[in-house]
Structures are given as structure tokens and as C-alpha cells.
């Protein structure tokens, strides 16, 4: 991190010029504003600084394990007040995709948490049972912290039968501040691929650039006016590049300075944390 200490007062000229155009910040959550259940100490001051600068923000997460209501409660518990319109999750993106591309798919077999499934049911979908007699229209695989061997096997069976198969996000692990590895959706889908011989037909979430399109439309923004800030190169930064947005990698989560230096998808800017990004945004807006 010492290599990036200079970013407290300096950014490359091209990055500095682009920073002056930023009107909105899309913020990854776990690894960027908090880790596990621990809020980073610089998060609240950073958000206050954005409001002072007149820069809006949206919390954006690939993690579908909580519903929007649960996420808002989770943020509130950590001291962050947010409105539903300030939150966008891969669950919401998957619901939008199903409605647009698979309008017939109403009965779904889920690998997902009860909280996530409840959000799908509130949107008009039905969850099928773990039974060969309860045939789904499609399979949705997600970050499932309640995963059982039986349901994983059933999902593989339906995938092998050729049912439409969607993944909510490509992440292999979920960041945590606990001494464990949280196996995420991408790893679950890798197991299904080995067992059933198929990858998901569609993978939602970052780096899919459509994760940003709703924010752009909602706030009447152009791509260069939004900064995508996150801790992962293969999701956050790749999506920023695909969407034409400004990609900021923070070193407070998964990626390291070494990862950034050898990345095939280089970030527009690398900073230790949101604290340094806030200082750079402030210097560019005054």
C-alpha cells in the first residue's frame, strides 16, 4: 500500500481530467465500503464528502444473498442510511433479465438464500421444490449460503435437461473478515459445469455493463460521468471498461497492488481506499 501513498495528493493527468467529469459514483459494497460486518472508518466521511461536492451515489452489489430490504437494514445497522433507489443488486438485474428475455419462465428452481428467493417471489415468480415431479421453467444459481448437497444435485439434473440456466453473478468468493472462505456463485456454477456439462446461459451482475445502465438512465448520465468503484478487477473494473465508465480500484478488499500492476484490464485509477478517492475528487471539483 505504500506504493500508493502518493495518491493522497496526486493522480495521473488523464485520471485527474476524467475525475472532474464525475457526477455519480457507483459503489461496490463488500470490500469497498465495508468488509463482512465491519464498516470501514472512512466510508461515512467519504459519503459526506460526496454530498458536499454534489456527487450522487448508488450502492451496487453482486451479492444476491440478501433482499433489497435486508440490505437497507444491514446498511442502517452499520450506520448508513440509504433509500431503495440508491441500491442496485444482481437479484434485481436477474429479475429484469428474466422478464425481458424469458417471459414464460415463472416457476424457478433456485440455488439461493430464503431472503433472495423472497424477493423473486415478491416480483411474481414461484420457487419449485427439490423434487423431480416439480418441474421448473428455468434455474437460477446464486451465492447460496444455505446450499445443500441435494439441491445442488437437483440443479445439475435440471441443467442437464436443457432448462434455461441463469447465474446472478460470476464471483468465485465473497469477501469476509472471518477466518473462512465464502464460496460464491461462480464457484457453485463451476461445480455444476463439471457435473452437468453446461455453463450458465446468462451470467448477470458485474462485469455485465447492464448493471450500470439502470443507474445511467435513472440519473440522466453519460457513461463518462459515472465512476465505478470496487475492489475486484475481473468484475468492478472490467464492467467499468465495458460500460465506458471511469474505473477505480480500491485496495481495501480482494485485489492487491500487485494484481493491479499486472492486470489485463487496467483500472483508470488505483487508490488504497475511499478516503484517498474522496481527496482526489475534492481536489478536482474545486
N, C-alpha and C positions, 0 to 999 in steps of 0.2 A: 504493500500500500504506500510505502514511502516514495515509490516511483511516481505516484500520482498526487503527491502533496502539493505540487505546483498548480494543480487545477483549482486550488482555492482562490487564486488570483489571476489565472491565465487559462485561456482556451485557444486552440489553433485559430488563425484568422478566419478560415472558411466557417468553422463551427461558430465563432463569435457572430459572424454576419447572419447565419441562419437562426441563431438564438434570438435575435432582435425581431424575427418574424413570428415567434411563437405566441399564439393566443390561447392555446389549450394544452393541458398535459394529461395524457393517458397514463395512469399509474398502475403497474403491476402491483400485486398486494404482498403475497408471501415471499419474503426475501428482499422486498423493496421498501415497504412501509412498516412491516413487522416480520418476525420470524417465529413460526409456530404460534404461541400465545403471548409473545413478548413484543410490545410496541417499541420501535427504535426511538431513542430520545430526541432525535432531530426531526421526526415526522410532523408533529404538531407545529413547531416553528416554521417548517417548510411550507405547510399548507397556509399558515397565516401570512407568510411572505407572498405566496401566490395571490391571495385575496388582495393584499395591499397593492400588488402590481397590476391587478385587474385581469389576471390569467385564471381561467376556469379550469376545472379538473374533473376527471372521471376515474373511478376505481375499476380496474379491468382485471379479471382473473380467469385463468384456465381451469381453476379448481371447481368442479361441479358438485362437490360433496355436500355443500350447504345450499339451501334455497336463498333467494334474494332477501327474504325476511330474516333468515338466520344470519346472513352476512351483515345486514344492517345492525342486528342485535350484537353480533360479535364485535363490530367496529365500535358501537356505543359502549360496550363493556370495557373496551380499551381506552375510551375517552375521545373517540372520533364520532362526531355526529354527521350523518350523511343521509341524503334523500334517495329514494329508489331510482330517480332519473340520473343520479350520479354514480350508478353501479351498472356494470355490464359483465355478465358471466358467460361461460361456454355453454351452460344449460340453456340460457336464453337464445344463444346463437343456434343451438341444435334444434330447439323448438321452431324457430323461424325457418330453418332449413327443411325440416320435415313438412311443415305447412306448404312451403313453396315447391319442393321437389318430389315429395311423396304424399300427396294429399289424401291418398287412400289409406295410409298407414295410421290406424287409430289404436290398434292393440299392439303393445310393445313388450318385448322381453328385455328387462333391464339387468345390467350389472352396475348397480349404483346404490347409494345410501337411501334410506327412507326419506330423508329431507329432500334429496333431489327428485325422487320419484313423486313425492307430493307436489312438487312444482309442475311436473309434467301432467299429473292428474288434474291440477287446478287449471291447466291450459286445455283440458278436454281429452287427454289421452288415457288409455286404460292399461294397467300393468297386468301381464299374464302370469299365471302360476308356474312353478317349476314342475311341469307335467308335460309328457308327450301328447296328451289329449287337449292341451290348452295352447293352440297354435297361434303364434303372433304374426303380425303383418311385417314386423321389422325388429331388429335387435339394436339396442343402444348400449354400448360399453362405455364405462366412465371410471373415474377414480373411486373405487368401491372399498371403503374401509370395513364393510360388513361382508366381504366376499366369502363365499363358501365353496368347497370343492364341488358340491352337487350343482350349484348354479353355474359355475364355470364350465362344467361338462355339458350342461344343457345348452348354454350359449354356443359352445363349439358344435353341438349337434345341429342347431338351427342354422348356424352359419354354413355348415357343410350342405344343408338342404337348399342353399342358394337364396335365403331370405336377404332383403336389403339390410346392410350392416353399417351402422354409423358409430364413430368414436367421438366423444365430446372434446378430447384434447390429446396431443401427442406426447405429453410429458412422461418421462420414464420414472422419475422420482419426484416427490413433493418435499420442499424444504421443511426442516423441522429443527427445533432447538433441543430435542430429546435424543438420547443415545440409541437411535434406531434408524432404519431406512424405511420410508413410507413408499411402498410400491405403487406407482401411479398408473394412469390409464394406458400409456404407451407400452409399459411392461406387461400389463394384462393382455393387451392386444397382440403382443409378441408371442405369448403363450398360446393364444387362440390360433394365430397363424401357423405355429408349429403343429398343433393338434388337428386343425380343420383345413389347413392349406389355403387360407384366404386372408388377405389384409382387409381393413375396413374399406368400404366403397367410398366413404367420405370421412375425413377427419376434420372436425371443427376446432375452434379455439386457435390461439396463436400457434403457428405463424400465418394462419389464413388471414389475408388482408381484410376480409369482410368483417372481422372483429372490430375494425376501426370505422367501417363505412357508416354504421348507425350513428356513431358519435359525430362524424363529419356532417351528416345530413341534419342531425338534431340541432347543431350549433352553427350551421351555415358556414362551415370551414372548408378551406382548401387543404390539401394534404400537407403542404409545406408549413402550414400554420399550427400543426399539432406535433408535439414531442411524445414519442412512445418511450417510456422509462421502465426498465426492468433489469433483472439480474441474470437473464439467460440469453445466450447468443442465438441458439437454434430455435427459439420461439419469439421472444420480445424483439430482438434486433433484426432477425430475418423478416418478421412481419413488417416492421418499420420500413425496411428496404423495399419489400414487395408493394407496400402501400404508397411509397413516395414520401413517407413521414420522416421526421428527424429522430434518429435512434440514439438513445442514451443508455449506456450500460453502467449500472451501479455494481460495485464490488462488495455489497453487503449480503449477498445470497450465494448462489451456486457458482457463478463464473469467477475466475481469478484473473489477475493481471496477465499471467502467462497465457491463459485461454484467449484473452482479448488480443494479445500480440500476434498469435498465430491463427486468428480467426479468418476463415474464407469469406465470411460476411462481416466486414469490419464495422464497428459502431461509428457513428458520426462523432461521438464524444464518450470518453470513459472517465468516470469520477468515483471516488471512494464511496460516496453515499449521497443521499438527497441534500444534505447540508451544503456540500460544495456546489451542487447544481443550482440551488437557490441563490447562492452568492453570484454565480455566473449570470443567471437570469436577471438578477437585480442590477448588475453592472451593465448589462446590455440594454436595459429598459430605462435608464436614466442618463 
